[in-house]
Amino acid sequence: MKIEMREIRHGFGDGLLAAARENADIYALSADLAGSLGFDKIKEELPKQYVECGIAEQNMACVASGLAAMGKKPFIGSFSAFNPGRNWEQIRTTIALNDQNVKIVGSHAGFSDSTDGATHQALEDIATTRVIPNLEVYSPADYNEAFALAKYLATTKKPAYIRIMRGEFPKLFPDNYKFAPQKLVYLQKPIGKNRPLVLSTGAITHNVREALEGLNATHIHIPTIKPLNAHDLYEYARDASMIITVEEHQIAGGFGSAIVETFAPHLQIPVHILGVKDQFGESGAYDELLKKHRLDAGSLRDDIARLARTR
Amino acid sequence: MQEVGKLEQHAKNIRKLVILALAHAGSGHTAGSLGLADLLAAIYGDILAKNDKFMLSNGHVAPVQYAALAEFGFIPAKEIQTLREFGSRLQGHPERTKMPEFLATTSGPLGEGLGQAAGMALAAQRDEEQYKRHIYVVAGDGELQEGNLWESAMFASNYNLGNLILYIDRNEIQISGNTENVMKIEPLNEKFESFGWHVQEIDGNNIEAILDTTQMAKNVTDRPSVIICHTIPGKGVEEIEGDYLWHGKAPTAVQAHKWIKELE
């Protein structure tokens, strides 16, 4: 059976376009990357709702804050390495602290901008955004989820960071999927109790799914990293032998850390964070990079199976 | 147009409130706040129209904005004494959410206000009949060392934001001394001209000049305007005028008492 492959960033861009067609207050801004972000259709079809900021991410964040102050709903986009990389402080001050409804779209996250090399591979963005108060953090796994997320965020009033990827990923969610905020996406059920609970976020979910085929474990994809749905998650965690988190991101401070923070006071089970071990990326093919950092399906399968056997 | 004399009186009162606030707080930025009293009197007393927006990009001079709000009756005069206190609306640097009715934004980290003002101006431009409202922003001169601000300057002229007016508080001081000894920013007027702005330069402590040039700036509708305001840091308190050491220092109660008396 052929699996449909589509770009997550186009999903977000298309969802944003759909929302922008219905609401003239929705604006898209980019730092000379409209095409790469999937914002080009908005630029063409709704020019009054697109603002080209040139290669100036700090100003882009400030301009968006100003637009939001006037009742607009701006979405600012660039590569994650620069947005929220370059403009982290502007986001913190003019958007989060200032409480303005700006959505920060960081594309080409993780290793997905693979041939560009380390400078363009954001492996720290979940950590740097979730530590800012009043800033939500999302990470969708496929085109349909990204589309739905864009449409959902077009209706919300709080600042948020959305981490999306370059490249095609398998279709996971149905067409016309409706994003449910904080809903845990339950992908695999265990047989019996006391099995590992595997949590993943964003595009790496696909590799985790493949890795877990035939392994007795629970698998949940969590697109809403912040605010984390600790309450529902607890129901799955309490019967687990361990928690294993997987992210295309540094181990330090990211998705796995959020899980540890949440459950450490309440559970006695180990939490294993699978991710990048404090290294930068490099140029290469996407799967070569994932393999090097043991985030390909094969390595994940071996590592998860080995961890599962420890309890 | 309000009588210039009346505005000068307001400026004097603003200075007294600034001194009072800073003395109570025990910390804060005296020189810039005093130097801008005339501009803030003109802004709140005359220039600001109903739908206009005003903000400080150099948020550290918050005391002068709070003082202007008190002087013009937006907040109770007594509240000025709560500057920087725990639980006060008057945060050390302006925070919009603490006083959303009177503050257009949150500022303090330098270089960020112009971009926000530009965003507001752009929204107004795209939304409404052009230039029905004006967006006013003040920036410090040391602040012009922040690259972010120049990105915003480039953006503003790129988008022909004729409804955007920037006042530079050219008081020539910053924490470490005279701006030209720390990191040269001159020639400022040429820099802004080359960025496509309409440029004017005035004595920033002269209210009539402030009003006249603001009107000229409003008449320029195809480009953003900057008014370089040469102010004396610490203006109104002779013993500290021009002294960069008063950039980030607050007066003691004794000094405050003396200065307020001298202003009377």
Interface residues (C-beta under 8 A of the other chain):
Chain A: K48 V51 C53 G54 A56 Q58 N59 A61 C62 V63 A64 S65 G66 L67 A68 A69 M70 G71 K72 P74 E89 Q90 T93 T94 L97 N98 D99
Chain B: K53 E95 R96 T97 A104 T105 T106 S107 G108 P109 G111 E112 G113 L114 G115 Q116 A117 A118 G119 M120 A121 L122 A123 A124 R126 D127 G147 N148 E151 S152 M154 F155 N158
